[in-house]
Amino acid sequence: MKLFNSEKAEAELVGHILILFITILGVGMITLYGVPAIYSLEDMANSKNSEQAFTVLDSRASRVTLGESPLQVTNINLGGGTVTVEPNSTRNPSFMVVNINNTPITVPMGRVKYTLGDRIVAYEGGGVWAQYPGGGTVMLSPPEIHYNGWTLTLPVINVSGNASVGGKGTAVISFKKVATIIQYPNASIAGRMNPVNGSNTGKVNVNITSDYYKAWADYARTLSYTNVSVNDKNKTAIIELEVISPMGTFVSLPGTITMRDINMSNPTPLINFYFNISFGSGEGDRKWEIEATNGNQKLEIKIDKDHSDTYIIIEYDNGSQEEKWNHKLFDGNPPSTINIDLLNPNMNLTYQGDVTSCTWSQNCNTGSTNYSINDIIQHYIVLMGSDITFDTTESEKLNRPSSSYTLYYDPGPGALTYLHITENRADVGIS
């Protein structure tokens, strides 16, 4: 006789085992994924805090290096990271080279760097830069580079020191003014005077070698009138600026006369274009000529005999229109020395060219249309374009060492005229 009528009951035990298994799995998943995520978020927060702190550091460093403050201090929460001063060196290259007419001016920069894992925030060259996992770099605060199309100002910050602090506490970074050295303009060094002389290459290159060169290049592209490239092998950002042609009075007539970046918005961009021409001994066929070409355009300005007298002659040809102007300067042969002002408003020339069409606003009538030589030269210079090079080699019996010319013109924006480079040295300490 059975006292109990029942089945085997194991459901309660299995339920406890399942609950225990789910609990252990949950703890394991949290340990495996949650804790690293929390640490990652903590690292991100610390990195963001350091970025904000370095932005403050940038502002205070500028008061020292560019202002009147002798010392500035900034606190940074390390959060497990490391702050290090890295002056420019072969191991840690951080410098700027300004190349003018193949004459380099090298200024070291150095940096103050915060590192947390594979995240880096650095103060370099007066700007703040961040490097993220994978090697990407961005600018957090702009460097001290200012270019308005005429004047380039480069106050380069050069940091020195050998301190390094890491851990969980707070680091105190101090910037102390050491010296300010004017690198350009500098009258004591040849070739370092304004306006910038770009006679050889017509360019000034600013090369920035840095771990953050791509971010430097990105910043330079935001500046107007710059041509920017990078050299990945050397970790260098290359900023190219066009320079105006030399202006002033030049003794000894060269083979070419160049005008770069003429202001095309100005209908009369030439200010002074004057020649003192000296011929050699003997009468002969004395001839002076300058000639410029641009595509299918050709402009000739010359002093030559026409029949038995000496004329100044201007000829323009664009492939479809031929225009010619002249004015008699002398009866017979020219003297051994001639002064000619190509912008003389009181010297009128007579039209001798194509009458069917011309580049002027009114019809050109042979023998009756007159303009001053100033009007004519200004008109054709604007037609020829912003970059013009005159060839002077066709002159005959010309005494070049005794000849001279004066050139001044209105440069357009984007033509570097004035350059200012200072090396601002600061000693950086960390405690």
Secondary structure as GFF3:
##gff-version 3
##sequence-region A 1 431
A	DSSP	alpha_helix	11	29	.	.	.	ID=ss1
A	DSSP	pi_helix	30	34	.	.	.	ID=ss2
A	DSSP	alpha_helix	35	65	.	.	.	ID=ss3
A	DSSP	beta_strand	71	77	.	.	.	ID=ss4
A	DSSP	beta_strand	82	86	.	.	.	ID=ss5
A	DSSP	beta_strand	95	100	.	.	.	ID=ss6
A	DSSP	beta_strand	103	108	.	.	.	ID=ss7
A	DSSP	beta_strand	111	116	.	.	.	ID=ss8
A	DSSP	beta_strand	119	124	.	.	.	ID=ss9
A	DSSP	beta_strand	127	131	.	.	.	ID=ss10
A	DSSP	beta_strand	137	141	.	.	.	ID=ss11
A	DSSP	beta_strand	146	147	.	.	.	ID=ss12
A	DSSP	beta_strand	151	160	.	.	.	ID=ss13
A	DSSP	beta_strand	164	166	.	.	.	ID=ss14
A	DSSP	beta_strand	170	184	.	.	.	ID=ss15
A	DSSP	beta_strand	203	209	.	.	.	ID=ss16
A	DSSP	alpha_helix	213	221	.	.	.	ID=ss17
A	DSSP	beta_strand	227	231	.	.	.	ID=ss18
A	DSSP	beta_strand	236	242	.	.	.	ID=ss19
A	DSSP	beta_strand	248	251	.	.	.	ID=ss20
A	DSSP	beta_strand	256	259	.	.	.	ID=ss21
A	DSSP	beta_strand	270	278	.	.	.	ID=ss22
A	DSSP	beta_strand	288	294	.	.	.	ID=ss23
A	DSSP	beta_strand	297	306	.	.	.	ID=ss24
A	DSSP	beta_strand	309	317	.	.	.	ID=ss25
A	DSSP	beta_strand	322	330	.	.	.	ID=ss26
A	DSSP	beta_strand	337	341	.	.	.	ID=ss27
A	DSSP	beta_strand	348	351	.	.	.	ID=ss28
A	DSSP	beta_strand	370	372	.	.	.	ID=ss29
A	DSSP	alpha_helix	373	384	.	.	.	ID=ss30
A	DSSP	beta_strand	388	391	.	.	.	ID=ss31
A	DSSP	three_ten_helix	400	402	.	.	.	ID=ss32
A	DSSP	beta_strand	404	409	.	.	.	ID=ss33
A	DSSP	beta_strand	418	430	.	.	.	ID=ss34
###
